[in-house]
Amino acid sequence: MADILSSGLISVVAAGTPLILAASGELVAEKSGVLNLGIEGMMLVGAISAFSVAHNTGNLPLAVLCALIAGMLMALIFGFLSLTMQANQTATGLALTIFGRGLSALVGAGYVGIAAPTLPSLNIPVLSDLPFIGRVVFSYDVLVYFAFILLGGVAIFLNRTRWGLIVRAVGDAQDAAHAIGYRVITIRYAATLFGGATAGLAGAYMSLSYSPLWAQDMTAGRGWVALALVVFAAWRPFWVLIGAWFFGALMYLSLYVQGIGIPIPSPFVAALPYLGTVVVLVLISRDRRRIRLHRPAMLGRSFRQTV
């Protein structure tokens, strides 16, 4: 029983990690007033970048770095079109996802079915050897622990620092922020690039740890789930974490149901984590007053910066 419980908890954390990574960056971007629907595309480009570099060089830190840079480059494309050229953010984000899917499929065509080095689990002396706790808490790779640190850092940054207050001011009152001397577009570019970097890291985790074999569209809609987590969690990091773990629990449940042979159609089982996550997040978001209270007022709105 203890082995089943520990395996379940490990699976929940592993499945939730790419969502935490991607949603952390999107949370900062949306707090600045930028709505980037291209998370899925950025994750896929980050995944194939990390996988190809790891396969060709065997250098895992370099692979993760390349995934981060690839995500930022994708975000830079989005920023140039939507922030500089004033294109519609929703349409630009959708186009970015389509572009990312196509680009990753093209680059990854020669890597299908090929194994690459995987991120090793951290072996912490004494702690990793503890019964049950050692396996559940101290048996992950570095990106899992970094995801928790990142989300906590985002929460502190947005709520406890001067620069976090500036980001929120730009997202809530862009004209007022510009009037007192803050460069709205520059701040939004920084937030967008940060979102791209974390999406790239989420993709690297998918291809180097969670499912270390390249497959087209391997993110399987997790970019959209991360986007939904941010919105329905009312832009609060704690609820992003809870939502990511809930999705992970449903992922484990669906695999467990298939493993014990319960006669449920496999397409329904595969869709269960996504369907359940959306239903629960919708229930959480029924408090419209809370949503209005936390939603950035300028989310998705363009701004033309003048000197």
C-alpha positions as CSV (number, residue, x, y, z in Angstrom):
1,M,0.0,0.0,0.0
2,A,2.8,2.4,0.8
3,D,4.5,1.7,-2.5
4,I,1.2,2.5,-4.4
5,L,0.7,5.7,-2.4
6,S,4.3,6.8,-3.0
7,S,4.2,6.0,-6.7
8,G,0.9,8.0,-6.9
9,L,2.4,11.0,-5.2
10,I,5.5,10.9,-7.3
11,S,3.4,10.7,-10.5
12,V,1.2,13.7,-9.4
13,V,4.3,15.9,-8.8
14,A,5.8,14.8,-12.1
15,A,2.7,15.5,-14.1
16,G,2.2,18.9,-12.4
17,T,5.7,20.2,-12.9
18,P,5.5,21.3,-16.5
19,L,2.2,23.1,-15.7
20,I,3.8,24.9,-12.7
21,L,6.8,26.0,-14.9
22,A,4.7,27.2,-17.8
23,A,2.0,28.9,-15.6
24,S,4.5,30.7,-13.5
25,G,5.8,32.7,-16.5
26,E,2.4,33.2,-17.9
27,L,1.2,34.6,-14.6
28,V,3.9,37.3,-14.7
29,A,3.1,38.1,-18.3
30,E,-0.6,38.4,-17.6
31,K,0.0,40.5,-14.6
32,S,1.8,43.0,-16.9
33,G,-1.3,43.0,-19.2
34,V,0.0,40.6,-21.8
35,L,-2.2,37.6,-22.9
36,N,0.0,35.1,-24.6
37,L,-1.9,32.1,-26.0
38,G,1.2,30.7,-27.5
39,I,2.3,28.6,-24.5
40,E,1.7,25.3,-26.2
41,G,3.9,26.3,-29.2
42,M,6.7,27.7,-27.0
43,M,6.7,24.5,-24.9
44,L,7.0,22.3,-28.0
45,V,9.9,24.3,-29.4
46,G,11.6,24.2,-26.0
47,A,11.0,20.4,-25.9
48,I,12.5,19.7,-29.3
49,S,15.4,22.1,-28.7
50,A,16.3,20.4,-25.4
51,F,15.9,16.9,-26.9
52,S,18.0,17.5,-30.0
53,V,20.8,19.2,-28.1
54,A,20.8,16.4,-25.5
55,H,20.8,13.7,-28.1
56,N,23.6,15.3,-30.2
57,T,25.9,16.5,-27.4
58,G,24.9,14.6,-24.3
59,N,25.2,17.9,-22.4
60,L,22.0,18.2,-20.3
61,P,22.7,21.7,-18.8
62,L,23.3,23.0,-22.3
63,A,20.1,21.3,-23.5
64,V,18.0,22.9,-20.8
65,L,19.7,26.3,-21.5
66,C,18.9,25.9,-25.2
67,A,15.2,25.1,-24.4
68,L,15.1,28.3,-22.3
69,I,16.6,30.4,-25.1
70,A,14.2,28.8,-27.7
71,G,11.2,29.7,-25.6
72,M,12.5,33.3,-25.2
73,L,13.0,33.6,-29.0
74,M,9.4,32.4,-29.6
75,A,8.2,34.9,-27.0
76,L,10.3,37.6,-28.7
77,I,8.4,36.9,-32.0
78,F,5.1,37.3,-30.1
79,G,6.3,40.5,-28.4
80,F,7.4,42.1,-31.6
81,L,4.1,41.4,-33.3
82,S,1.8,42.2,-30.5
83,L,3.7,44.9,-28.5
84,T,5.7,46.7,-31.2
85,M,3.5,46.1,-34.2
86,Q,0.3,46.3,-32.1
87,A,-1.2,43.1,-33.5
88,N,-4.1,41.5,-31.7
89,Q,-2.7,39.5,-28.8
90,T,-5.2,36.7,-29.1
91,A,-4.7,36.1,-32.8
92,T,-0.9,36.4,-32.4
93,G,-0.8,33.9,-29.6
94,L,-2.9,31.4,-31.6
95,A,-0.6,31.9,-34.6
96,L,2.5,31.3,-32.4
97,T,1.1,28.0,-31.2
98,I,0.4,26.9,-34.8
99,F,3.9,28.0,-35.8
100,G,5.5,26.2,-32.8
101,R,3.7,23.0,-33.5
102,G,4.8,23.0,-37.2
103,L,8.4,24.0,-36.4
104,S,8.8,21.4,-33.7
105,A,7.3,18.7,-36.0
106,L,9.7,19.7,-38.8
107,V,12.8,19.8,-36.6
108,G,11.8,16.7,-34.7
109,A,11.0,14.5,-37.8
110,G,14.4,12.9,-37.5
111,Y,14.3,12.2,-33.8
112,V,11.1,10.2,-33.5
113,G,11.7,7.1,-31.5
114,I,15.2,8.0,-30.6
115,A,16.3,8.0,-26.9
116,A,18.2,10.9,-25.4
117,P,19.9,11.4,-22.0
118,T,17.5,12.0,-19.2
119,L,17.8,14.4,-16.3
120,P,19.1,12.4,-13.3
121,S,17.3,12.4,-10.0
122,L,19.1,14.3,-7.2
123,N,20.6,11.9,-4.7
124,I,20.7,13.8,-1.3
125,P,22.8,11.9,1.3
126,V,20.7,10.4,4.1
127,L,17.5,12.2,3.1
128,S,17.0,10.2,-0.1
129,D,17.4,7.0,1.8
130,L,14.6,7.7,4.3
131,P,11.7,5.3,4.0
132,F,8.7,6.7,2.1
133,I,9.6,10.3,2.7
134,G,12.9,9.9,0.9
135,R,11.2,8.6,-2.2
136,V,8.3,11.0,-2.2
137,V,10.2,14.2,-1.4
138,F,13.8,13.7,-2.4
139,S,13.7,11.6,-5.6
140,Y,13.2,14.2,-8.3
141,D,15.4,15.9,-10.8
142,V,16.5,19.5,-10.6
143,L,13.7,21.0,-12.7
144,V,11.0,19.7,-10.3
145,Y,12.6,21.5,-7.3
146,F,13.2,24.5,-9.5
147,A,9.5,24.6,-10.4
148,F,8.6,25.0,-6.7
149,I,11.3,27.6,-6.2
150,L,10.2,29.5,-9.3
151,L,6.5,29.6,-8.3
152,G,7.4,30.8,-4.8
153,G,9.7,33.4,-6.2
154,V,7.0,34.7,-8.6
155,A,4.6,35.0,-5.6
156,I,7.2,37.0,-3.6
157,F,8.2,39.1,-6.6
158,L,4.6,40.1,-7.5
159,N,3.4,40.7,-3.9
160,R,6.5,41.8,-2.0
161,T,8.8,43.7,-4.2
162,R,8.9,47.1,-5.8
163,W,9.4,45.7,-9.3
164,G,6.5,43.4,-8.8
165,L,4.3,46.3,-7.9
166,I,5.4,48.1,-11.1
167,V,4.5,45.0,-13.2
168,R,1.1,44.9,-11.6
169,A,0.6,48.7,-12.1
170,V,1.4,48.3,-15.8
171,G,-1.2,45.5,-16.0
172,D,-3.9,47.4,-14.1
173,A,-3.4,51.0,-15.3
174,Q,-1.0,51.3,-18.2
175,D,-1.7,55.0,-18.9
176,A,-1.2,56.0,-15.3
177,A,2.1,53.9,-15.2
178,H,3.3,55.6,-18.4
179,A,2.4,59.0,-17.0
180,I,4.6,58.6,-14.0
181,G,7.6,57.5,-16.1
182,Y,7.4,53.7,-16.5
183,R,8.1,52.3,-19.9
184,V,5.1,50.1,-20.4
185,I,6.3,48.3,-23.5
186,T,9.7,47.6,-22.1
187,I,8.2,46.1,-18.9
188,R,5.8,44.0,-21.0
189,Y,8.6,42.7,-23.2
190,A,10.5,41.6,-20.1
191,A,7.5,39.8,-18.7
192,T,6.8,38.2,-22.0
193,L,10.3,36.9,-22.4
194,F,10.2,35.5,-18.9
195,G,7.0,33.7,-19.8
196,G,8.7,32.3,-22.9
197,A,11.7,31.1,-20.8
198,T,9.6,29.2,-18.3
199,A,7.5,27.7,-21.2
200,G,10.8,26.5,-22.8
201,L,11.8,25.0,-19.4
202,A,8.5,23.2,-19.2
203,G,9.1,21.8,-22.7
204,A,12.6,20.7,-21.6
205,Y,11.1,18.8,-18.7
206,M,8.7,17.0,-20.9
207,S,11.3,15.8,-23.4
208,L,14.2,15.1,-20.9
209,S,12.4,13.8,-17.9
210,Y,8.7,13.2,-18.0
211,S,8.6,11.4,-21.4
212,P,12.2,11.2,-22.6
213,L,11.3,10.2,-26.2
214,W,10.5,12.7,-28.8
215,A,7.0,12.6,-30.3
216,Q,5.1,15.1,-32.3
217,D,2.7,17.2,-30.1
218,M,4.1,15.5,-27.0
219,T,2.9,18.3,-24.7
220,A,-0.6,17.1,-25.5
221,G,-2.4,20.3,-24.7
222,R,-0.6,21.1,-21.4
223,G,0.1,24.6,-22.6
224,W,-3.6,25.3,-22.8
225,V,-4.1,23.7,-19.3
226,A,-1.4,26.0,-17.9
227,L,-3.1,29.0,-19.5
228,A,-6.4,28.0,-18.0
229,L,-4.8,27.5,-14.6
230,V,-3.6,31.1,-14.5
231,V,-7.0,32.5,-15.4
232,F,-9.2,30.3,-13.3
233,A,-6.9,30.4,-10.3
234,A,-7.5,34.2,-10.3
235,W,-3.8,35.0,-10.9
236,R,-2.8,33.6,-7.5
237,P,0.2,31.3,-7.3
238,F,-1.1,29.1,-4.6
239,W,-4.2,28.0,-6.6
240,V,-2.0,27.5,-9.7
241,L,0.0,24.9,-7.6
242,I,-3.2,23.3,-6.4
243,G,-4.6,23.1,-10.0
244,A,-1.4,21.6,-11.3
245,W,-1.4,18.9,-8.7
246,F,-5.1,18.2,-9.3
247,F,-4.3,17.7,-13.0
248,G,-1.5,15.4,-12.0
249,A,-3.8,13.4,-9.8
250,L,-6.2,12.9,-12.6
251,M,-3.4,11.9,-14.9
252,Y,-2.3,9.2,-12.4
253,L,-5.9,8.1,-11.9
254,S,-6.5,7.6,-15.6
255,L,-3.3,5.6,-16.0
256,Y,-4.2,3.5,-12.9
257,V,-7.7,2.8,-14.2
258,Q,-6.2,1.6,-17.5
259,G,-3.6,-0.5,-15.6
260,I,-6.1,-2.5,-13.5
261,G,-8.2,-3.2,-16.5
262,I,-11.4,-1.3,-15.8
263,P,-13.5,-1.5,-19.1
264,I,-13.6,2.3,-19.9
265,P,-13.1,3.5,-23.4
266,S,-9.5,4.6,-23.7
267,P,-10.3,8.0,-25.5
268,F,-12.5,8.9,-22.5
269,V,-9.7,7.9,-20.0
270,A,-7.2,10.0,-22.0
271,A,-9.5,13.0,-21.9
272,L,-10.4,12.7,-18.2
273,P,-7.5,14.7,-16.8
274,Y,-8.3,17.7,-19.1
275,L,-12.0,17.5,-18.7
276,G,-11.8,17.1,-14.9
277,T,-9.3,20.0,-14.6
278,V,-11.5,22.4,-16.6
279,V,-14.6,21.4,-14.7
280,V,-13.0,22.0,-11.3
281,L,-11.4,25.3,-12.4
282,V,-14.7,26.5,-13.7
283,L,-16.2,25.7,-10.3
284,I,-13.4,27.6,-8.5
285,S,-13.9,30.6,-10.8
286,R,-17.6,31.0,-10.1
287,D,-16.9,33.8,-7.6
288,R,-17.0,36.6,-10.2
289,R,-16.2,39.3,-7.6
290,R,-12.9,37.5,-6.8
291,I,-12.0,37.2,-10.5
292,R,-12.7,40.9,-11.1
293,L,-10.6,41.8,-8.0
294,H,-7.5,39.9,-9.2
295,R,-7.8,40.2,-13.0
296,P,-5.4,42.7,-14.6
297,A,-7.6,45.5,-15.9
298,M,-5.4,46.0,-19.1
299,L,-5.1,42.2,-19.9
300,G,-4.9,41.8,-23.7
301,R,-5.1,45.5,-24.4
302,S,-2.5,47.2,-26.7
303,F,-0.5,50.2,-25.7
304,R,1.2,52.7,-28.0
305,Q,4.2,54.1,-26.1
306,T,5.2,57.7,-26.8
307,V,8.4,59.4,-25.7
